Amino acid sequence: MAKNVISDETIDYVGILAKLELSPEEKEQAKKDMANMLDYIDMLNELDTTGVEPMSHAFPLHNVFREDVVVNGNDRENMLANAPDRKDGCYKVPKTVE
């Protein structure tokens, strides 16, 4: 039996927040599920975590940023070499909005 008891008002409130319309059977199942989740959290709270360093992720993360270095430069003429039409150093495309 679950230690935590969830009231009908709590389930109705959560349903309103989640914009859910729950049938009476779904409400009963949601009450059981929520009580089970809270029981599990209570069980985790009983664990001795003395000396355990808090972490924000299960795996160690390191800064993955790199220096932003341009490697291909400004090679406009090569990029426009196969353009079917161009104007002022840019691609010229058909007008799509009138």
N, C-alpha and C positions, 0 to 999 in steps of 0.2 A: 504494500500500500504506500502511496506517495505521502511524504511528509508535508509537502507544500500543497495547499488546497487553493485552487483558483476559483474565484467567484464568477457567477454569470455576468455581473456588471463589468468585471475586468475583460472577459471575452468580448462582450458587446463593445466596450471602449476600443479594444485592439482592432476589432472588426471595422469600427468607424474610421480609425486612423489608417488602416490598410485599404479602406474602401472596398470591403468584402461583404457580401450578403451570405451569411452562413445558415444552413438549415439546422434544425435542432440536433440532428445526429452529428453534423460537422462541428457544432459548438461543443458537444460533449467530447468528441475526439480531440478537439483543440485544447480543451481544458486538461485532458489527460496528457497530451503531448507537452503542453507548457509546464505542467507539474513535474513531468519526468525531466525536462530540461533543467528546471530549478533544483530538483533533487540532485542531478548530476553536478551542477555548479556547487551545491553545498558539499558534495563529496570531495570535489577538487579543493574546496576551501579548507578541508580538514588536513590536507597534505602539509608536511613540514617543508617549507621552502627556505629555511634558514641557510644562508651561505650560497644560495642560488642567485646568480646575477640576472637581473631582468633583461629581457631581450625584446627587440621589436620585430625580429624575423627569425625563422627557424634556421636559416643559413647565414653565415657571416657575409655581409655585403660590404663592398669597397667602392669607392668612387670610380665609376666607369667612364667618366668624361675624359675626352681627349682634346688636345689643342685643335682648333678649327683651322686647318691649313688647306689653302686652295692648291689643288694638284693639276688641274687641267687649264687653268687660266682663262683669259678672255679670248676665245678663238672663234669670234663671231663669223668670220668669213667661211671657215670650214663648216660651221653649223648651218649656215645659209646656202652652202654650195648646191644642195639638191632641192632647195625650196622652189616650188613651181612659180611663185611670184613673191617679190619682196619690194619694200619701199622704205627708204631712209634707214637701212640696216636692220629692218625687222621683217618678220613674216607678214605677208599680206594675205588676208583671208576674206572670203565672201561675207558681205553684210548679212547678219542673221536677224537683226531686230530693226523694225522700221519705225 
